[in-house]
Amino acid sequence: MSYLSPGVYVEEKSSGVKPIEGVGTSTGAFVGIAEKGMVGKAVLITNWTQFVKEFGNFIPNGFLAYAVYSFFSEGGTSCYVVRATSDKAKSASTMIKDKEGDGAVDVLSVTARSEGVWGNRITVIIEEPSETTKKSTHFNLTVKYKELHPGEYEGEETAGQIVETFDTVSVLDVNEKVNGISSFVNVIVKPAKLSDDTGKIIVRPVNTAKAELSEGVDGLDDPDYIGTADNKKGLHAFDEVDDINIVAIPDKAGDREVIIEGLNYCKNRT
C-alpha cells in the first residue's frame, strides 16, 4: 500500500496462523475378498480403474468389487481397500535353473506379487539379451500375464495378454531392474555366490521357452475380516489410517458376529 497523502489507512496483515483444515467425511474403508492384491494392507484407491489394477475385477461369490464400483458410481472420490484371505493363501511361483538335465541348480525364484490363483496365469521366458556380447552373463526376462477379463489393463498391445520385457538383466541387478517395477512378479536370486574374485558373473539362468507360475491359492476358506492389533489384518489394517468414516465388509452382510466386531472396532476408533 502507498501512503501518498495524510490520512488514516487500514492495512490487514496475516498472523501467520492458518485455519485447521477439516478432514474429509466421505472416505470409505472396505474389507473383502478380491481376485488379487496385497493382503492385510490398506491401499488408497481413487477410481475404479485403479481398483481393478490393484485388486482385480468382479469375481464369483465376492462382493468387494461390486461395493467399490457402486461407491465410485454414486460419487465417491477415494477409499481404502483391504483384501482379506485365510492363512492358506499362497502366491504362485516357479523356479528357473542354470541348465537343463542332471546337476541343474536353482538360480531364480519367480513369485507372483500377491497371493491367489490369478498368479497361475503368469508365465516367464528367459532369452538372449539384445547386447549379444553379454549373452554368457546377462539375459532377457519376459513376463506374460493372461487377463481373466480382457481390458483389465489399459494400453496392452495384445488383447487379453500383458507383456513386460526386461532386457540385458543379470543376477547382480535383477532386483533393482525388476522388483518393484514389474506389475506381476518378484524375482529372488538363489545362489549365494554370484561372481568370482575378479567380479565376473558366474551364474546365469538357462534360456527357457516358457516357465509357468503355479500353485497359487486364493485362501477363501474363512478369510480374516477383522484381524488383530498385532497382525494388522482385516479391519485392523486401518489402525494407521485416520481419514475414514465409512466402514463396509460387503462379503459378510447380515453376519451378526462380524457386524458386532465391526461396530466395536468403530467405537474404539472414536
N, C-alpha and C positions, 0 to 999 in steps of 0.2 A: 504494500500500500504506500502511495506517495503522499506526503503531507506538504502541499503547496501553499496553503493559506491558514491563518489562525482558525481554530475551531475545536470541537470535540469529536473525536474519532473513536469508533468501536472496532476492535480487531480481535477475532477469535483465534486462539492458538490451541493445538492439540495437547492434551495432558500426557500423551504417550501411552495411555491405558486403553486397550482395545476391549470392546464388549465380548463377553463369553458367547461363543457360537453354540447354538443348540444342536443336540445330537439328533440325527435322522430318526424318525419314528416309523419307518416303513421298511426296514431292512429285515428280510426273512432269514430264518435258520431252519434248514431242512436236514433230516436224518433219514436214510433209507438205503435200500439195496439198489445197486447200479451195475451196469454191464462191465465197467472198468473204473479205474481211477484210484487215487491214494485212499488208503483205508485209515480211518480214525484221525483224519486231519481236516480241519475246517478250511475250505477253499472258497475264496471270494469269487462269485460269479456275477457278471454284469449283463449278460444276454444269453439267449437260448443257444446260439451258435457256440459260444464258449463252453456251455454246459455239455453239449454233445461231444466236443473235442476232449474235454476232461473226463467225462463220466459215461459217454456212450449215448445211445438213443433209447427209444422205448423198448422194453423187454417184457416177455410174458410174466404175469404174476408179480410184476414190480410196479409200484405206483409213484416212486420218487420222480421219475422223468415227467410223468403227467402233471404232478403237482407243481414242479418248477416251470413247466411250459405254461400252465394256467397262470402262475404268478406273474410271468412276464407279459402274457397276453392281456391281463387285467390292469396293466400299467405299472407293475413292479419294476424297479430300476436296479436293485442289487440284492443279493442274498448270499449267505454262506451255506455250503453244502458239505455234509459229512457222509461218506459211504460206510455202510455197516456190513460186516461179514462175521462169520464164525471163525474160530481158531483154525478151522480146517482149510481156509482159503490158501491158495498156493499160486505162485507165478509160474507160467510156462517157461521152459528153458531148453537149451540144447548145449552140447559140448563139441568143440571143434579141436581136432588133434593136429599134431605136427606132420603126420604122414598117414598113409593107409597101410593096413595089414598088421602083422605082428610087431610088437615093440613100440607101437604108437603111443605117444604121450599127450595128455590133455594140455591144450595151450590156451584156448579161450572158452570161458563160460558166458554164454549169451542168455540173458534173462529178460522177460517182459517187464516193463517199468511198473506194472501193478498186477495184483492177483486177479485170477479169473480165466475162464475158458477163452476169452477174447484173444489172449496171447497165443493160443493154438493156431491162429490164423496168420502168424508171423513166420516168415522164412528168411534166412540169411544166406548170402553167397560170397565166397572168398575167391577173388580173381587176381590176375596180374595187375600191378599198378600202371598208371599211364606213363610214369617215368620208368621205362624198361631197364635202365641201368641199376635200379634198386629192387628188381624183382626177387632177388635172393633174400632180402631182408624186409621189404615192405609189401603191402597188399592193398587191394581194393575191396572194401566191405560194402555190400549192397543189402539193404533191409527192405523187404516187401511185406506190406500189410494188406490183407484182403478184407475189404469192408463188409460188415454184415448188412449194412444199409448203404447202397451206393449213394454218393453225395454227402457222406458223413464228414468229409474234409473238403474244403474249398481248394480249387486250383489244381486238382490232380490231372495228369495227362491221360491216364487210362482209367475209364470209368470203373469204379468198384475196386481199384487197387492203387495204393500209395507206395511210391518208391523213394527211398532215401539212399544216396550214394556218398560214401566217404572214401576219397581217393588218396593213395600214397600214405597209408597209415602203417605204423609199426607197433610192436608190442610195447615200445617205450612211450609212445604218445597216444595210444588208443583211448586212454582215459580222458584226456583233455580234448581230443578231437571228436569223440562220440558221446560219451556220457554227459547228460545234461543238455545235449544238442538234439539227439535223436528223440523223436516223439514216441518211440515204441520200445526201445531196448536199452539195457545197461550191459556193459561188457567188462568182465574181470579177467585179468591175465593170471594164469595158474602157476607156471614155473617160478621158482624163487630166483633163479639165476637167468638173466635175460641177455647179458653181454659178457664178453671175455675181458681180460685185464686191459686190453687196448681200447675198450669201449665199443668194439664191433658187435653188432646184434647177432646172436647165435640161435634165436628161436623165431620161428615163423609158422603160422597155421597153414595147413595144406589147402590147396585150391579145391573147392568143392562146388559141385553143380547146384546143390540145394541142401540146406540143413533146416529142417522144420522144428520149430519150438513145439513142445508138447507137455502134457500133464498139468496144464493149468486147471485150477479148481476155484469155483465161484464162492464156496462157503456159504451157501444159502440155508443150511440147516441150523436153525436157531442163531441168527445173527445177533450181535450185541448192539442194541439200540441205545442203551443207557450208558454203559461204561462206568468207570470209577474215577475218582480224583487222581488216582495213581496211574492208571493206564491211558487216560485221556482219550478214550474211545467213545463212540456214540454221542450222547448229549454233552458229556464232559469234554469233548473236543472243543466246545465253545467256551471253556473256562477262561481262556485268554482273550476272548473276543468281547469287546464292550458294547459295540453299537448294534445290538439286535433287540428286537422286541416282539417278534412273531415267531413262535416255535412250532414246527409241524413234524410229525412222524407218520407220513401218509400210509406206509405199509402196515401200520398197527392201529388203524382207525377202528374204534369200538373195543379195543383190548383194554379192559379196565385196569389191569395191573400196570401196563405201560403208561396209560393216561395218568394214573396216580403218581408214578415215578416222574413223569414229565411235569406235573403240577408242583411236586415237591422241589424239583430242580429249579423251576422258575421262581418259586417262593424264596428259595435260598439265595437266588441271584439278586433279589431286590434289596 
